[in-house]
Amino acid sequence: MGIFSGIDALRKVQKMKQGGVYQLSAAQISCMLVNLPDAKKRLDAEQFACVDQLYQLYQKKTDMRYYNYEQYLEKAADMAARFNVFAPYNRYSGGGNAETLLLVRELDKFDGDGMIEAYRAKHAELEQWEDMLSQLEKLLQEAKQTISNCIPKTEILRLVARGELEKSVLDAYEAQEQSVIGTPSMIEATKQRISQTREEMDNILTG
């Protein structure tokens, strides 16, 4: 998010205090909540990596929504609590004003353990989909290789018709043929499910 967008967001929050309703994105709110330079100085490498990853996820959330001041504070408190799961928020809030103190008081109410548990469950689901994708890709590769190593199907049909090959050979060939035909659509559907699961994982973290 650019500096002008950040300044615009700060101005909107100040106007909200007077009773106005204005549009903000989660990306803008995260910029106001998190001081990344402070986070890098005050957190260990693992904590900072987690905070930075969550911050970058929020930066992708540019959809604008209307907030009054109370709604803004509720959203900000929820976001700050999510950052606090990974590292103490007061170490990189860059604040100290009344709003920041209000946010800090709300941190203990957030179910951070529940968020992490849900994320881990979804991650386990992702691993299952990725394992399925690997198996499907292997199946397709092996089917293509088997067919390429066989004599042409027309020759198999001719030999089976003459009784020089068992019909089971033709059945095996056609099974591999069906794998080559049907597996690509299964691979594509699995890739889409992986993408959806990753998005769901991001949403668990960002709310």
C-alpha positions as CSV (number, residue, x, y, z in Angstrom):
1,M,0.0,0.0,0.0
2,G,1.4,3.4,-0.9
3,I,2.2,6.3,1.5
4,F,-0.7,8.4,0.1
5,S,-3.2,5.6,0.8
6,G,-1.9,5.4,4.3
7,I,-2.2,9.1,4.9
8,D,-5.7,9.0,3.5
9,A,-6.6,6.2,5.9
10,L,-5.3,8.2,8.9
11,R,-7.4,11.2,7.8
12,K,-10.5,9.0,7.5
13,V,-10.0,7.6,11.0
14,Q,-9.8,11.1,12.4
15,K,-13.0,12.1,10.7
16,M,-14.7,9.0,12.0
17,K,-14.1,10.3,15.5
18,Q,-16.5,13.2,14.6
19,G,-19.2,10.7,13.6
20,G,-18.4,10.1,10.0
21,V,-18.6,6.8,8.0
22,Y,-15.7,6.2,5.6
23,Q,-14.3,3.4,3.5
24,L,-11.2,1.5,4.5
25,S,-9.5,-1.7,3.4
26,A,-7.9,-4.3,5.7
27,A,-4.6,-3.4,3.9
28,Q,-4.9,0.2,5.1
29,I,-5.8,-0.7,8.6
30,S,-2.9,-3.1,8.9
31,C,-0.6,-0.3,7.9
32,M,-1.9,1.9,10.7
33,L,-1.6,-0.9,13.2
34,V,1.8,-2.4,12.6
35,N,5.2,-0.8,12.6
36,L,7.3,-3.3,10.7
37,P,10.7,-1.5,11.4
38,D,9.9,-1.8,15.1
39,A,8.9,-5.4,14.7
40,K,12.2,-6.2,12.9
41,K,14.2,-4.5,15.7
42,R,12.3,-5.9,18.7
43,L,11.3,-9.4,17.7
44,D,13.4,-12.5,17.1
45,A,13.7,-13.8,13.6
46,E,10.9,-16.4,13.9
47,Q,8.5,-13.9,15.4
48,F,9.2,-11.3,12.8
49,A,8.8,-13.8,10.0
50,C,5.3,-14.7,11.3
51,V,4.3,-11.0,11.8
52,D,5.6,-10.0,8.4
53,Q,3.8,-13.0,6.7
54,L,0.5,-12.0,8.3
55,Y,1.1,-8.3,7.4
56,Q,1.7,-9.3,3.8
57,L,-1.5,-11.3,3.7
58,Y,-3.4,-8.2,4.9
59,Q,-1.8,-6.1,2.2
60,K,-3.6,-8.3,-0.4
61,K,-7.0,-7.4,1.2
62,T,-7.7,-4.1,-0.7
63,D,-11.5,-4.4,-0.9
64,M,-13.0,-1.3,0.7
65,R,-15.7,-1.4,3.4
66,Y,-17.6,1.3,5.2
67,Y,-16.7,1.8,8.9
68,N,-17.8,4.2,11.6
69,Y,-15.4,4.8,14.4
70,E,-16.7,2.0,16.6
71,Q,-16.7,-0.5,13.8
72,Y,-13.1,0.5,12.9
73,L,-12.0,-0.1,16.4
74,E,-13.6,-3.5,16.5
75,K,-11.9,-4.4,13.2
76,A,-8.6,-3.0,14.4
77,A,-8.8,-4.9,17.7
78,D,-9.5,-8.2,15.9
79,M,-6.5,-7.6,13.6
80,A,-4.2,-6.6,16.4
81,A,-5.2,-9.7,18.3
82,R,-4.3,-11.9,15.4
83,F,-0.8,-10.3,15.2
84,N,-0.5,-10.8,19.0
85,V,-0.9,-14.6,18.5
86,F,2.5,-14.6,16.9
87,A,4.4,-11.9,18.8
88,P,3.4,-9.4,21.6
89,Y,1.5,-6.7,19.7
90,N,2.7,-3.9,22.0
91,R,6.2,-4.4,20.9
92,Y,5.5,-3.2,17.3
93,S,2.3,-1.2,17.5
94,G,4.1,2.0,17.1
95,G,1.3,3.6,19.1
96,G,0.9,4.6,22.7
97,N,-2.3,6.6,22.1
98,A,-5.8,5.9,23.5
99,E,-6.7,3.7,20.4
100,T,-3.6,1.5,20.9
101,L,-4.3,1.1,24.6
102,L,-7.9,0.1,23.8
103,L,-6.6,-2.5,21.3
104,V,-4.2,-4.0,23.8
105,R,-7.0,-4.4,26.3
106,E,-8.9,-6.5,23.8
107,L,-6.0,-8.9,23.0
108,D,-6.7,-11.5,25.8
109,K,-10.3,-12.0,24.6
110,F,-9.2,-13.4,21.2
111,D,-9.1,-17.2,20.8
112,G,-5.6,-17.5,19.5
113,D,-5.4,-21.2,20.2
114,G,-8.6,-21.8,18.3
115,M,-7.2,-19.9,15.3
116,I,-4.0,-21.9,15.3
117,E,-5.9,-25.2,15.7
118,A,-8.1,-24.4,12.8
119,Y,-5.1,-23.3,10.7
120,R,-3.3,-26.6,11.5
121,A,-6.3,-28.6,10.6
122,K,-6.7,-26.8,7.3
123,H,-2.9,-27.3,6.7
124,A,-3.3,-31.0,7.2
125,E,-6.1,-31.0,4.6
126,L,-3.8,-29.1,2.2
127,E,-1.2,-31.8,2.6
128,Q,-3.7,-34.5,1.8
129,W,-4.7,-32.6,-1.4
130,E,-1.1,-32.1,-2.4
131,D,-0.4,-35.8,-1.8
132,M,-3.4,-36.7,-4.0
133,L,-2.1,-34.3,-6.7
134,S,1.3,-36.0,-6.6
135,Q,-0.3,-39.5,-6.9
136,L,-2.5,-38.4,-9.9
137,E,0.5,-36.8,-11.7
138,K,2.5,-40.0,-11.1
139,L,-0.5,-42.1,-12.4
140,L,-0.7,-40.0,-15.5
141,Q,3.0,-40.2,-16.2
142,E,3.1,-43.9,-15.7
143,A,0.0,-44.4,-18.0
144,K,1.6,-42.4,-20.7
145,Q,4.9,-44.3,-20.4
146,T,3.1,-47.6,-20.5
147,I,1.2,-46.7,-23.7
148,S,4.3,-45.3,-25.4
149,N,6.1,-48.6,-24.7
150,C,3.3,-50.8,-26.1
151,I,2.6,-51.8,-29.7
152,P,-0.2,-49.7,-31.3
153,K,-3.7,-50.4,-30.2
154,T,-4.7,-51.5,-33.7
155,E,-2.1,-54.2,-33.6
156,I,-3.3,-55.3,-30.1
157,L,-6.8,-55.6,-31.4
158,R,-5.7,-57.6,-34.4
159,L,-3.7,-60.0,-32.3
160,V,-6.5,-60.5,-29.8
161,A,-9.0,-61.1,-32.6
162,R,-6.7,-63.8,-34.0
163,G,-6.3,-65.3,-30.5
164,E,-2.6,-64.6,-30.4
165,L,-3.0,-62.3,-27.3
166,E,-5.2,-62.6,-24.3
167,K,-8.0,-60.1,-24.0
168,S,-6.6,-59.2,-20.7
169,V,-3.8,-57.4,-22.5
170,L,-6.3,-55.3,-24.4
171,D,-8.2,-54.6,-21.1
172,A,-4.9,-53.5,-19.5
173,Y,-4.1,-51.2,-22.4
174,E,-7.6,-49.6,-22.4
175,A,-7.3,-49.0,-18.6
176,Q,-4.1,-47.1,-19.1
177,E,-5.8,-45.3,-22.0
178,Q,-8.7,-44.2,-19.7
179,S,-6.1,-42.9,-17.2
180,V,-4.5,-40.7,-19.9
181,I,-8.0,-39.4,-20.9
182,G,-9.5,-38.9,-17.4
183,T,-6.7,-38.1,-15.1
184,P,-5.9,-34.5,-16.4
185,S,-9.4,-33.3,-15.4
186,M,-8.9,-34.8,-11.9
187,I,-5.5,-33.1,-11.7
188,E,-7.0,-29.7,-12.6
189,A,-9.8,-30.2,-10.1
190,T,-7.3,-31.1,-7.4
191,K,-5.2,-28.0,-8.2
192,Q,-8.3,-25.8,-7.8
193,R,-9.0,-27.4,-4.5
194,I,-5.4,-26.8,-3.3
195,S,-5.8,-23.1,-4.3
196,Q,-9.1,-22.9,-2.5
197,T,-7.6,-24.5,0.7
198,R,-4.7,-22.1,0.7
199,E,-7.1,-19.2,0.5
200,E,-9.1,-20.7,3.4
201,M,-5.9,-20.9,5.4
202,D,-5.2,-17.3,4.7
203,N,-8.7,-16.4,5.8
204,I,-8.3,-18.2,9.0
205,L,-5.3,-16.0,9.9
206,T,-6.8,-12.7,8.7
207,G,-10.4,-13.2,9.6
